[in-house]
């Protein structure tokens, strides 16, 4: 697609120019912040790990008592049609399911399904070489297994994050670490074992891919992670669709390890990149 070509989105059962895609103000996403979404990466026209993302999307909808208006095969056809229409080399697709146009602004009705696609920027080599600083905050999301559209706390904390010269916020609840607003958390102990929080977190697809690496270069497990564990970690990193594996070098006032991205983190990034490349090659063949 040329730089001047308009992007398109799916809404109200059809693909339409993005600048013409609107919801009515009665939608529960607007009235009450009620809805779910999911987001996946598209490379060279191929959606990566789509089955896992669709599994989570339908699960989130079920947990929030929302019915996806398209069966899975039909939804996949719409996604492919949108990919062909926008023709972006590297992008992210977001599927949003709202509570619908509610007459009383409270009771869910027929959900609205929106699908958008935007160019995607991955972490720069410079950011990977330096890592990021994060702060912590005591907060537990409602219905953690559901990927809801409610990001109020994370957004409200943006000024506090910036005031501390940080890049993100790591949630914990009474000292037990859970997740970032938009990413999962892993820590590396001094014996090079890797652990990620087991419960009260969204099951990230990149997190899943790290846990399922075909040839585990390190011992990786799920378990309880406390703030004390975090402050004593050798390394730490976050995982997400858009950030892949991103090193965390400082948490609150504690510098981890050498204060630079560590070898375990970078090795796992390379292992993940190989998994992504294998997925791309599989999709091209099929």
Secondary structure, 3 states (H helix, E strand, C coil): CCCCCCCEEEECCEEEEHHHCCCCCCEHHHHCCCEEEEEEEEECCEECCHHHHHHHHHHHHHHCCCCCCCCHHHHHHHHHHHHHHHCCCEEEEEEEEECCECCCCCCCCCCCEEEEEEECCCCCHHHHHHCEEEEEEECCCCCCCCCECCCHHHHHCHHHHHHCCCCEEEEEECCEEEEECCCEEEEECCCCCEEEECCCCCCCHHHHHHHCCCCCCCCEEEECCEHHHHHCCCEEEEEECCCEEEEEEEECCEECCCCCCCHHHHHHHHHHHHHHHHHHHHHHHC
